Amino acid sequence: MPEVELEEPSSSGHGDSNDHDDILEWAKANGHGSLQIICEYYRLRCPDRGSTLTFQPLEHLHSLKFHRPGETLLHIAGSSIDLRSCSTSLEVAEAHSALLAEEEATALSVWTDVRMF
């Protein structure tokens, strides 16, 4: 079986270019905070496994911290997918995409619960 690379591709539309810089500068100059938040979000890159990302797009807002788990197992509907078991680059890409979506959903769920209390 060929060796499959476990390196993660960047998220589509996140951090691959500086297309949002002009929009961000315009939003800052014209006081459009919501647009600044969106542009700053799209400049983020997915953090490495086991690391923490701090997001504070506007100075007067509290910062949000996201800790990305170090595990490479995906648990969906009672089944598990181990990234190391993928044998093709397409399987790896699909597994990474699903794992990233699961991590983001979990983080948003925890953040929402914390903000409610």
Buried (B, 14 or more C-beta within 10 A) or exposed (E): EEEBEEEBBEBEEEEEEEEBEEBBEEBBEEEBEEBBBBBBEBBBEBBEBEEEBEEEBEEEEEEEEBEBEEEBEBEEEEEEBEBEEBEEEEBBEEBBBEBBEBBBEEBEEEEEEEEEE
